[in-house]
């Protein structure tokens, strides 16, 4: 008999609701108080060595996903104000496509300056691949998290008992394809992280995601509703949507993304390059605020408070019980498997989670070459050097008194199917893949 994971108590739910209500009414919110204090302490204090930020605000987008927490917390706790940026706006985006469109516009055109973003997307914008052939130069300033995504399966396929090994679904997928109704496999953006996780999972089982199933794009907040409507058979997305699927008994979690690749990189803080180049001190201030927020989000003792904040209507807008358990490593897979102290937990700061390792971006680009998103002739190493601003992360880290990793590479990475990615030889990785769709 499987154990069940208890959702947060009514007392916790009421406490969370009360905290959010107080933030929005009579009392001053932490961000408002910090903004007032910032007027008297800046540019002295944080920027005592020189002048403060060139501007006081920026427009940053986010998608309703738990891994946007560092941006949300930086706003709610007044950390942008603390570092001289009291007018930073953190704006909800409807989808990754809308995020892309607003980055193309920039704030001057009614869009945004930067955002919580799928780690490959700054590269797909910089090359023009994701923006209709028009390059939109971007920088990756930080990673926002490791882990915290999952592949979920609808109840129609539950009898197959598909898990980390997807081979049990191979015959069923072939049957559906033969009937002219291929399995509908949802992800969030072509060439993005969720696309790459689900493609890797399928390909490892000998399923060609471009031939044996139909991959479709669905915005993260719509995944559960679409599964309930029966319009998709499986999906890959970030939390809290996998947890919500299980809590609504619509399907189950086949595997977490970190079972595919432990401590994998996920979302990033991406900014338009022209904005960063024009406002280098302001960009550093944003970085420091987000890094401090990540440090606060990471400890287990802060996770429930973090969830109380990000579950709010203006942020993710879900019941807190859909977020808390998996943030504490309590994973009910919905298949009878329950983990009460799983190592597959989202990380915001531990294990250098915030640092934008160049070797990780090289893996994302190599996979986008593998699947024909980028041309085979792409100079991936040069592209990483152009977009990845690990140097700015290190500058910001020094200013807030934290140390970064010794190298911009995390070295060799190992995957669940035994394959090894050596950033010194990405061609060997491509050559080792039996299933691929090179452009």
C-alpha positions in Angstrom: 0.0 0.0 0.0 1.4 3.4 -1.0 1.7 6.2 1.4 0.0 9.5 0.8 1.6 12.9 1.1 -0.3 15.4 3.2 -1.1 18.7 1.8 -0.5 21.8 3.9 -2.8 22.2 6.9 -5.7 24.6 6.9 -3.8 26.7 9.4 -0.9 27.1 6.9 -3.3 27.9 4.1 -5.0 30.6 6.2 -1.7 31.9 7.3 -0.6 32.2 3.7 -3.8 33.9 2.7 -3.5 36.2 5.6 0.0 37.1 4.8 -0.8 37.9 1.2 -3.9 39.9 2.2 -1.8 42.0 4.6 0.7 42.7 1.8 -2.1 44.1 -0.3 -3.9 46.3 2.1 -3.5 48.4 5.3 0.1 47.6 6.1 3.0 48.6 3.8 4.4 45.7 1.9 8.1 44.8 2.3 8.8 46.1 -1.2 7.1 49.4 -0.5 9.0 49.8 2.8 12.3 49.0 1.1 11.6 51.4 -1.7 11.2 54.2 0.8 14.4 53.2 2.6 16.3 53.0 -0.7 15.6 56.7 -1.4 17.7 57.6 1.7 20.4 54.9 1.4 21.2 55.0 -2.3 23.5 55.6 -4.1 25.4 55.3 -0.8 25.4 51.9 0.8 25.2 49.2 -1.9 26.8 51.5 -4.5 29.0 53.4 -2.1 32.0 52.9 -4.5 30.3 54.9 -7.2 27.1 56.1 -8.6 23.8 54.2 -8.5 21.9 52.5 -11.3 21.4 54.5 -14.5 17.6 53.9 -14.3 15.3 53.1 -11.4 13.3 50.5 -13.2 13.0 47.7 -15.8 10.2 45.5 -17.1 10.8 41.8 -16.4 8.5 39.1 -17.5 7.7 35.7 -16.0 5.6 32.7 -16.7 3.4 31.1 -14.0 5.9 28.5 -12.9 7.5 27.9 -9.5 11.0 28.4 -10.9 10.1 32.1 -11.4 10.3 32.4 -7.6 13.6 34.4 -7.4 12.1 37.2 -9.6 8.8 37.2 -7.7 10.5 37.1 -4.3 13.0 39.9 -5.3 9.9 42.0 -6.0 7.8 41.1 -3.0 10.7 41.4 -0.5 11.9 44.7 -1.8 15.2 43.5 -3.0 15.1 45.4 -6.3 14.5 48.5 -4.3 17.4 47.6 -1.9 19.8 47.7 -4.8 18.5 51.0 -6.2 15.8 49.7 -8.6 12.5 50.5 -6.9 10.5 50.7 -10.1 11.3 47.2 -11.5 8.0 45.6 -12.7 7.6 41.8 -12.7 4.9 41.1 -15.3 3.1 37.9 -16.0 3.3 36.6 -19.5 0.6 34.3 -21.1 3.1 31.9 -22.8 6.7 31.6 -23.9 5.6 32.8 -27.4 4.2 36.0 -25.8 7.4 36.3 -23.8 9.4 36.1 -27.0 7.2 38.7 -28.7 7.5 41.1 -25.8 11.3 40.7 -25.8 11.4 41.5 -29.5 9.4 44.7 -28.8 11.5 45.7 -25.8 10.0 48.1 -23.1 10.4 51.0 -25.5 7.9 49.3 -27.8 5.5 48.2 -25.1 7.2 45.0 -24.3 9.8 43.9 -21.7 13.5 44.3 -21.1 14.2 40.8 -19.7 12.6 37.9 -18.0 12.5 34.4 -16.4 13.2 32.4 -19.5 13.8 28.9 -20.9 17.6 28.6 -20.9 18.0 28.0 -24.7 15.7 30.9 -25.7 18.2 33.8 -25.4 20.2 31.9 -28.0 17.3 31.3 -30.3 16.5 35.0 -30.2 20.1 36.1 -30.7 20.3 33.9 -33.9 16.8 35.0 -35.0 15.6 31.4 -35.1 12.8 32.1 -32.6 12.0 35.6 -33.9 11.2 35.2 -37.6 14.8 35.5 -38.8 15.3 38.9 -37.1 18.1 38.6 -34.6 17.3 40.0 -31.1 20.6 40.0 -29.2 20.2 38.7 -25.7 22.4 38.0 -22.7 22.0 35.2 -20.1 22.9 36.8 -16.7 22.1 34.0 -14.3 20.5 30.6 -14.0 17.3 30.8 -11.9 17.1 27.1 -10.9 18.2 23.5 -11.3 15.6 20.6 -11.6 11.9 21.0 -10.9 10.3 19.9 -14.1 8.6 16.6 -15.0 7.0 14.4 -17.7 3.4 13.6 -17.0 1.1 11.0 -18.6 -2.6 11.0 -18.9 -4.9 8.3 -17.4 -5.6 6.9 -20.8 -2.0 5.5 -20.9 -1.7 4.8 -17.2 -2.1 1.0 -17.7 1.2 1.0 -19.6 3.1 1.9 -16.5 5.5 4.2 -18.3 8.2 5.7 -16.1 11.7 6.9 -16.7 12.0 4.2 -19.3 9.4 5.2 -22.0 9.8 1.9 -24.0 6.5 0.5 -22.6 4.7 3.2 -24.7 6.5 2.5 -27.9 4.0 -0.1 -29.3 1.1 2.0 -28.2 2.5 5.1 -30.0 3.0 3.0 -33.1 -0.6 1.7 -32.9 -1.9 5.3 -32.6 0.2 6.5 -35.5 -1.0 3.6 -37.6 -4.6 4.7 -37.0 -3.8 8.2 -38.1 -4.2 9.6 -34.6 -0.6 9.9 -33.3 -0.1 10.5 -29.6 -0.2 14.2 -28.7 2.9 15.0 -26.7 2.9 18.6 -25.4 5.8 20.8 -24.5 6.0 24.6 -24.0 8.3 26.0 -26.8 10.1 24.5 -29.8 13.8 24.2 -28.8 13.2 25.1 -25.2 14.0 23.0 -22.2 10.7 21.1 -22.0 11.0 20.2 -25.6 14.5 18.9 -25.1 13.6 16.9 -21.9 10.7 15.1 -23.6 12.6 14.5 -26.8 15.5 13.0 -24.9 13.2 10.8 -22.9 11.4 9.5 -26.0 14.6 9.1 -28.1 16.2 7.1 -25.3 13.4 4.6 -25.7 13.8 4.5 -29.5 10.8 6.7 -30.2 11.4 9.4 -32.8 9.7 12.6 -31.6 9.5 13.9 -35.1 8.1 10.8 -36.7 6.4 8.5 -34.2 4.3 11.0 -32.2 3.0 14.5 -32.7 4.7 17.2 -30.5 2.6 20.2 -29.8 3.1 23.5 -28.0 0.9 24.4 -25.0 1.5 27.2 -22.5 2.4 25.9 -19.1 -0.8 27.1 -17.2 -3.0 25.3 -19.8 -1.3 21.9 -19.6 -3.6 20.4 -16.9 -6.8 21.7 -18.6 -5.8 20.3 -21.9 -5.0 16.9 -20.4 -8.4 16.9 -18.7 -10.0 17.7 -22.0 -8.3 14.7 -23.6 -6.5 16.7 -26.2 -3.0 15.5 -25.2 -1.5 12.2 -24.0 1.6 13.4 -22.2 3.4 16.6 -21.4 6.6 18.1 -20.1 6.4 21.2 -18.0 7.6 22.8 -14.8 5.9 22.8 -11.4 3.4 23.3 -10.1 1.5 21.8 -13.0 2.7 18.2 -12.7 1.7 18.3 -9.0 -1.7 19.8 -9.9 -2.3 17.0 -12.5 -1.8 14.4 -9.8 -3.8 16.2 -7.2 -6.7 16.4 -9.6 -6.3 12.7 -10.5 -6.1 13.4 -14.2 -2.8 11.6 -14.7 0.6 10.8 -13.1 4.2 11.8 -13.2 6.3 9.4 -15.3 9.6 10.9 -14.1 11.1 14.2 -13.0 13.5 15.9 -15.3 16.3 15.5 -12.8 15.9 11.7 -13.1 16.9 12.2 -16.7 19.8 14.5 -15.7 20.5 15.2 -12.1 20.9 18.8 -11.2 20.3 20.0 -14.7 20.0 23.7 -15.5 16.5 25.0 -16.3 15.4 28.6 -16.4 17.6 31.7 -16.7 17.5 35.4 -16.2 17.7 36.7 -19.7 18.0 40.4 -20.7 18.0 42.2 -24.0 21.7 42.9 -24.8 21.0 46.5 -25.8 19.4 47.2 -22.4 22.3 45.7 -20.4 24.9 47.5 -22.6 23.1 50.8 -22.0 22.5 50.2 -18.3 25.4 48.1 -16.9 25.0 49.3 -13.3 21.3 48.7 -13.4 21.8 45.2 -14.8 24.2 44.5 -12.0 21.6 45.7 -9.5 19.0 43.4 -10.9 21.4 40.5 -10.8 22.3 41.2 -7.1 18.6 41.4 -6.2 17.8 38.1 -7.9 20.8 36.4 -6.5 19.9 37.4 -2.9 16.3 36.2 -3.6 17.6 32.9 -4.8 19.6 32.5 -1.6 16.5 33.1 0.5 14.4 30.7 -1.6 16.8 27.8 -1.4 16.7 26.6 2.3 14.0 24.1 3.2 12.9 26.2 6.1 11.9 29.0 3.7 10.1 27.0 1.1 6.6 27.2 2.6 6.9 30.9 3.0 8.2 31.2 -0.6 5.2 29.1 -1.7 2.8 31.4 0.2 4.2 34.3 -1.8 4.3 32.8 -5.3 0.9 31.1 -5.1 -0.8 34.5 -5.0 -3.3 35.6 -7.6 -1.0 38.0 -9.2 1.7 35.4 -9.5 1.1 31.7 -10.2 -2.5 31.7 -8.9 -2.9 28.1 -7.7 -3.8 26.5 -4.3 -0.7 26.4 -2.1 -1.2 22.7 -1.7 -0.3 22.3 -5.4 3.1 23.9 -4.8 4.4 23.1 -1.4 5.0 19.3 -1.4 7.3 19.0 -4.3 9.2 22.0 -3.1 10.0 20.0 0.0 11.0 16.9 -1.9 7.7 15.2 -1.2 6.6 13.7 -4.5 3.4 11.7 -5.0 3.8 10.5 -8.6 0.2 9.5 -8.8 1.1 6.0 -9.8 1.5 4.5 -6.3 5.0 5.7 -6.0 5.6 8.2 -3.2 8.9 9.8 -2.2 8.9 11.7 1.1 12.5 12.9 0.9 13.3 12.9 -2.8 16.7 14.3 -3.9 14.8 15.5 -7.0 14.0 18.9 -5.6 14.2 22.3 -7.2 17.3 24.2 -6.3 17.8 28.0 -6.5 21.2 28.5 -4.9 22.7 25.2 -3.7 25.2 23.4 -6.0 25.9 26.7 -7.8 22.3 26.7 -9.1 22.4 30.4 -9.9 25.7 30.3 -11.9 25.2 30.3 -15.7 27.7 27.5 -16.6 28.8 27.9 -20.2 29.1 24.1 -20.5 25.3 23.8 -19.8 24.4 26.3 -22.5 26.7 24.4 -24.9 24.6 21.2 -24.2 21.4 23.1 -24.9 22.7 24.3 -28.2 24.1 20.9 -29.2 20.6 19.4 -28.5 19.0 22.1 -30.6 21.4 21.2 -33.4 20.5 17.5 -32.9 16.8 18.2 -33.4 17.2 20.6 -36.3 16.2 23.8 -34.4 19.6 25.3 -35.2 21.7 24.5 -38.4 24.4 21.8 -38.1 27.0 24.4 -39.0 26.2 26.6 -36.0 29.4 27.7 -34.2 28.0 26.8 -30.8 31.1 27.7 -28.8 31.2 31.2 -30.3 27.5 31.7 -29.7 27.9 30.8 -26.0 30.7 33.3 -25.6 28.5 36.0 -27.2 25.3 35.4 -25.1 26.5 33.9 -21.8 27.6 36.7 -19.3 29.1 34.6 -16.5 31.5 37.6 -16.1 28.6 39.8 -15.0 27.4 37.2 -12.6 30.9 37.0 -11.0 31.0 40.8 -10.7 27.6 40.9 -8.9 28.6 38.0 -6.7 31.7 39.8 -5.6 29.7 42.9 -4.7 27.4 40.9 -2.4 30.2 38.9 -0.9 29.6 35.5 -2.3 32.0 33.2 -4.2 31.3 31.6 -7.6 32.6 28.3 -9.0 36.3 28.1 -10.1 35.4 27.4 -13.7 32.8 28.4 -16.2 32.4 24.7 -17.1 30.8 22.2 -14.7 32.7 19.5 -16.7 31.4 16.1 -17.9 27.7 15.5 -17.4 26.0 12.0 -17.1 22.5 11.1 -18.1 20.1 8.3 -17.0 20.7 6.2 -20.1 24.4 6.1 -19.6 25.4 8.7 -22.1 28.0 11.3 -21.2 28.3 14.8 -22.5 31.8 16.2 -22.5 31.7 20.0 -23.3 35.2 19.7 -24.7 33.8 17.4 -27.5 30.1 18.2 -28.3 30.5 16.4 -31.7 31.1 13.1 -29.9 27.7 13.6 -28.1 25.9 14.2 -31.4 27.6 11.2 -33.0 26.5 9.0 -30.2 22.8 9.7 -30.6 20.9 7.1 -32.6 17.8 9.2 -33.0 18.2 12.7 -34.3 16.9 15.1 -37.0 19.8 17.3 -38.1 18.9 20.2 -40.3 
